Structure formats: structure tokens, C-alpha cells
Amino acid sequence: MIRNRDILNKFYHKLIEKEKIPYKKALLIYEELHKEAVSLGVINSKNILDGLEIDIRIANAINRLAK
């Protein structure tokens, strides 16, 4: 559970600044991760949005508890 979003956001911003991954490299990493997920059968073009509404509702509920 996230208790302090400000600290987490600062951490992510520092990490992004430190990493400085070029856009093309980040896109390549994303595409490779997507291929891996498809090859494992975790996602496909038909089910990529399945359950999204449920995930959003769960995230909203968790965020309300964290406040």
C-alpha cells in the first residue's frame, strides 16, 4: 500500500532523470515486453482491454483507502 505518494513520485522522477533512456530505446523495450507477453499467452489483441474496468475500480478503491 502506498502511504506517501509525494515520496513515491519524487523517487520515480529521480529514477527517470538518472536513467535517461532515449525514446527509441524505451519503445524497443516496450515492444519486446509486449512480444514476450503475447508469446506467453498473457495478452493478445482480442483480450488486451478485458478486465480494464475492474482494474480501474480496484485501483480507485485502493487509492481511496490510502488517503
LUMSELO-497828 format. One record per atom (N, C-alpha, C, O): residue in three letters; y, x, z. Coordinates in steps of 0.2 Angstrom, whole numbers, padded with zeros to 4 digits, always signed. Atoms other than C-alpha are relative to their C-alpha. Layout:
BEGIN
ALAYXZ
...
***
This chain:
BEGIN
MET-0006+0004+0000
MET+0000+0000+0000
MET+0006+0004+0000
MET+0007+0009+0004
ILE-0006-0003+0000
ILE+0017+0006-0004
ILE+0005-0002+0005
ILE+0007-0008+0005
ARG-0004+0002-0006
ARG+0028+0007+0011
ARG+0008+0001-0001
ARG+0012-0002+0001
ASN-0007-0002+0002
ASN+0044+0016+0004
ASN+0000+0001-0007
ASN-0002+0006-0010
ARG+0000-0001+0007
ARG+0047+0013-0014
ARG+0005+0005-0002
ARG+0004+0009-0007
ASP-0005-0005+0002
ASP+0063+0024-0014
ASP-0004+0007+0000
ASP-0002+0011-0005
ILE+0003-0006+0000
ILE+0052+0039-0009
ILE-0005+0001-0006
ILE-0005+0006-0009
LEU+0005+0000+0006
LEU+0039+0035-0022
LEU+0004+0001-0007
LEU+0002+0005-0011
ASN-0004-0001+0007
ASN+0052+0033-0036
ASN+0003+0007+0000
ASN+0003+0010-0006
LYS-0003-0007+0000
LYS+0060+0050-0031
LYS-0005+0005-0002
LYS-0004+0009-0006
PHE+0006-0004+0002
PHE+0043+0058-0032
PHE-0002-0001-0007
PHE-0002+0005-0010
TYR+0001+0000+0007
TYR+0040+0051-0049
TYR+0005+0003-0004
TYR+0004+0006-0009
HIS-0006-0003+0003
HIS+0057+0056-0055
HIS+0000+0008+0000
HIS+0001+0011-0005
LYS+0001-0008+0000
LYS+0054+0074-0049
LYS-0006+0002-0004
LYS-0005+0007-0007
LEU+0006-0002+0004
LEU+0037+0074-0057
LEU+0002+0000-0007
LEU-0001+0005-0011
ILE-0002+0001+0008
ILE+0044+0068-0074
ILE+0004+0006-0002
ILE+0003+0009-0007
GLU-0005-0005+0002
GLU+0058+0081-0073
GLU-0004+0007+0000
GLU-0003+0011-0004
LYS+0004-0006-0001
LYS+0045+0095-0068
LYS-0004+0001-0006
LYS-0005+0006-0009
GLU+0004+0000+0005
GLU+0033+0090-0081
GLU+0003+0002-0007
GLU+0001+0006-0011
LYS-0004+0000+0006
LYS+0045+0088-0096
LYS-0005+0001-0006
LYS-0005+0005-0010
ILE+0005+0000+0005
ILE+0031+0083-0108
ILE+0004-0003-0006
ILE+0007-0008-0005
PRO-0003+0002+0006
PRO+0038+0081-0126
PRO-0003-0007-0002
PRO-0009-0009+0000
TYR+0002+0007+0002
TYR+0037+0063-0133
TYR-0007+0000-0004
TYR-0011-0004-0002
LYS+0006+0000+0004
LYS+0024+0068-0146
LYS-0006+0002+0004
LYS-0011-0001+0002
LYS+0006-0002-0004
LYS+0013+0076-0133
LYS-0002-0006+0004
LYS-0008-0007+0005
ALA+0002+0006-0004
ALA+0014+0061-0122
ALA-0003-0005-0004
ALA-0008-0009-0001
LEU+0003+0005+0004
LEU+0010+0050-0136
LEU-0007+0002-0002
LEU-0012-0003-0002
LEU+0007-0002+0002
LEU-0005+0060-0141
LEU-0005-0001+0006
LEU-0011-0003+0005
ILE+0004+0001-0006
ILE-0011+0060-0123
ILE-0002-0008+0001
ILE-0008-0009+0002
TYR+0001+0007+0000
TYR-0009+0041-0123
TYR-0006-0002-0005
TYR-0010-0006-0003
GLU+0005+0002+0005
GLU-0019+0039-0139
GLU-0007+0002+0001
GLU-0011-0002+0000
GLU+0007-0003-0002
GLU-0033+0050-0133
GLU-0003-0004+0006
GLU-0009-0006+0006
LEU+0002+0004-0006
LEU-0034+0040-0117
LEU-0002-0007-0002
LEU-0007-0010+0000
HIS+0001+0006+0003
HIS-0034+0024-0127
HIS-0007+0000-0004
HIS-0011-0004-0003
LYS+0006-0001+0003
LYS-0048+0030-0138
LYS-0006+0001+0004
LYS-0011-0002+0003
GLU+0005-0001-0005
GLU-0058+0035-0123
GLU-0002-0007+0003
GLU-0008-0008+0004
ALA+0001+0006-0003
ALA-0056+0018-0115
ALA-0004-0005-0005
ALA-0008-0009-0003
VAL+0003+0005+0005
VAL-0061+0009-0132
VAL-0008+0003+0000
VAL-0012-0001-0001
SER+0007-0003+0000
SER-0077+0021-0133
SER-0004-0002+0006
SER-0010-0003+0005
LEU+0004+0002-0006
LEU-0082+0017-0116
LEU-0001-0008+0001
LEU-0005-0010+0005
GLY+0001+0007+0000
GLY-0080-0002-0120
GLY+0004-0003+0006
GLY+0003-0009+0007
VAL-0004+0003-0005
VAL-0067-0005-0106
VAL+0005-0004-0003
VAL+0006-0010+0000
ILE-0005+0005+0003
ILE-0054-0012-0118
ILE-0002+0000-0008
ILE-0005+0005-0010
ASN+0000+0000+0007
ASN-0054-0017-0136
ASN+0006-0004-0003
ASN+0010-0007+0002
SER-0006+0004+0002
SER-0041-0026-0147
SER+0000-0007+0001
SER+0005-0010+0002
LYS+0001+0007-0001
LYS-0048-0043-0143
LYS+0001-0001+0008
LYS+0004-0006+0009
ASN+0000+0002-0007
ASN-0048-0041-0124
ASN+0006+0004+0004
ASN+0006+0004+0010
ILE-0005-0005-0003
ILE-0033-0029-0121
ILE+0005-0004+0005
ILE+0007-0001+0010
LEU-0005+0003-0004
LEU-0022-0043-0113
LEU-0004-0005+0005
LEU-0001-0009+0008
ASP+0004+0005-0005
ASP-0037-0053-0104
ASP+0002+0002+0007
ASP+0001+0008+0009
GLY-0001-0001-0007
GLY-0033-0055-0086
GLY+0007+0003+0002
GLY+0008+0004+0008
LEU-0007-0002-0001
LEU-0015-0049-0088
LEU+0004-0004+0005
LEU+0007-0002+0010
GLU-0004+0005-0005
GLU-0008-0065-0079
GLU-0003+0001+0007
GLU+0001+0001+0011
ILE+0003-0001-0006
ILE-0020-0062-0065
ILE+0003+0006+0003
ILE+0004+0007+0009
ASP-0002-0006-0003
ASP-0015-0044-0063
ASP+0007+0000+0002
ASP+0009+0002+0007
ILE-0008+0001-0002
ILE+0004-0049-0063
ILE+0000-0004+0007
ILE+0004-0002+0011
ARG+0000+0004-0006
ARG+0000-0062-0050
ARG-0002+0004+0007
ARG+0001+0004+0012
ILE+0002-0005-0005
ILE-0009-0049-0039
ILE+0005+0005+0002
ILE+0007+0006+0008
ALA-0006-0005-0001
ALA+0005-0036-0041
ALA+0006-0004+0004
ALA+0009-0001+0008
ASN-0005+0003-0003
ASN+0018-0049-0036
ASN-0002-0002+0007
ASN+0003-0001+0011
ALA+0002+0001-0007
ALA+0008-0054-0021
ALA+0001+0006+0005
ALA+0003+0006+0010
ILE+0000-0006-0004
ILE+0006-0036-0015
ILE+0007+0002+0001
ILE+0009+0005+0006
ASN-0007-0002-0001
ASN+0025-0032-0018
ASN+0003-0004+0005
ASN+0007-0002+0008
ARG-0003+0004-0005
ARG+0030-0047-0008
ARG-0003+0002+0007
ARG+0001+0002+0012
LEU+0002-0003-0006
LEU+0019-0040+0006
LEU+0003+0006+0003
LEU+0004+0008+0008
ALA-0003-0007-0001
ALA+0026-0023+0005
ALA+0007+0000+0002
ALA+0010+0005+0005
LYS-0007+0000-0002
LYS+0044-0029+0008
LYS+0001-0001+0007
LYS+0006-0002+0010
***
